[in-house]
Amino acid sequence: MTQEEKIRYEEMAKVSKALAHPSRLFIIHKLAEQEYCVQDLTKMIGVDISTVSKHLAILHNAGIIAKEKRGNCIYYSLLTKCVLNIFSCVINVIEANKEKINRI
């Protein structure tokens, strides 16, 4: 593996790890609809603000979301909606596995 390939796969793993939590998947789907501030997302998810902030930091550090401070709030938005394409692939894998399990 070349150094460039290694870096590329490390970045892919970073994004994959950032997506690997139900709350973060929920956040991504909500941000695909519109931008939200931390307080709004906290109310929707139903956990404390520090937990949501940690999830948002992980998504931001992976380059999945952007943030912008306005007044007393930080608003988050999805950088590229193509990340949602990953979910349709995951759903296809789940469906394929259901069919395999049903055959057993």
Secondary structure as UniProt FT lines:
FT   HELIX           3..19
FT   HELIX           22..33
FT   STRAND          36..37
FT   HELIX           38..45
FT   HELIX           49..61
FT   TURN            62..63
FT   STRAND          65..70
FT   TURN            71..72
FT   STRAND          73..78
FT   TURN            81..82
FT   HELIX           83..103
//
